[in-house]
């Protein structure tokens, strides 16, 4: 079992930055890939970034590529998502998720989810 808690969301002006954190508990976290997803009102949950269990591999959706960096500190059981040059269309609830093994890119491939943190970008 892995429990995930997101934090770091909030209200930010367009062009600003935020760093989201995903704190995990559970023995298998260090061997789990982690993904970040987001869901805007009235839209489906979408994949935005993933990181392998070691942190050696990362992958980004086109919507955030070049503006975001995913990283992890297994000693602290935490995964981060640094988001820069934020736009109004980045407004959403952001979720982290964990899955054993390789990086995944689809919601149904993840086993554990956090409760989400709200990010609101004002224009």
N, C-alpha and C positions, 0 to 999 in steps of 0.2 A: 504494500500500500504506500502511496505517496500523497501527501497533503500539500496543497499549493496555496499561497496567499500573495496576491498582487498588491503593490502599493506604488505611490509616486504620481498617480494621476492628479489632474486638477485643471484649472482654467489658465490658459496661456494665450498671449496675443499671437497673431499670425507672424511667422518668421522666428518665433521663439523656439526654445528647446525644453525637453523634459527627459528625465531618466526614470523609466519604470523598473521596478524590481519584482522578482518572483521568488519568494522564500519558500523553501521546500523542507519537509520532514519526511523521514522514511528511509529505510536502508538502501533501497534500489535507486535513489535519485542519481547517484554518481555514475550509474551505468545506464541512465535514461537520456534519450534525446528530448529536447524541450523546444516547443514552438510557441510563437506569439500569434494570436488571432485578434480580430476586432469585429465588432458588430455595431453598425450604425442603425438608428431607428428605421424600421421598415425594410431593412436589408438583411441578407443572409450573413452569417458569420464567415469572414474571409481570412485566409492565411496571409501572414505578412512576413514572418521570419522564422528560421529554425536553426538550431545548433546541435552538433553531435555531442555524445556523452563526454568526449574528451575536450571539446571546444575547438578541435582542430579543423572542423568543417562547419561552414555556415551557408545559409541560402536565404535569399530575399525575394519577395514579390516585387514586380516592377513598380508598384505603387509607392514603395518606400526605398527602393534601391538607390544608393548614393546619399540618402538623407538619414539612414538609420544604421545602427551597429548593435548586433546582438553579441553578448559575451556571457561567460559564466565563471564562477569561482566555486569549485566543488568543495573546497575547504569550508566555505561559508554556506554551502547548499543554496546558492542563490544564482539566478540568471537575471541579466540586465538587458534592457532595450533602451539605448540612447536614441532619441529622436530629435532631429534638428530641422530647421527651416519648415516648421509646422505650417500646415495649411488648414483652412476651414473644413476641407473634406477629410481631414484626419480625425475629426470629431467622432467619437465612438466609445463604446465600452471595450476595453482591452483585456484579453484573457491570456493566461499562460496555460500550457498543457504539457504533460509528460507522457512518454511512451518508451517502453524498453526497446533497446536495440537501435536500429538505424534511424536517421532523420526521416520525418514524415511531413507531408504537405497538405493533408486533408483532415478535416475535423473527425471523421469516423475512425481514423487510424490512431487516435490518441486515447489513452486509457484514463487519465486523471486530469481534472480541470480545477482551476481556481474560480473564485467567485466574481472576478473582474474588477477593474478600476476605471472610473470615468475620466476621459480626456476630452476637454472642450477647448476648441481653438476659436478665438474671436477674431473677426476680420476688421 
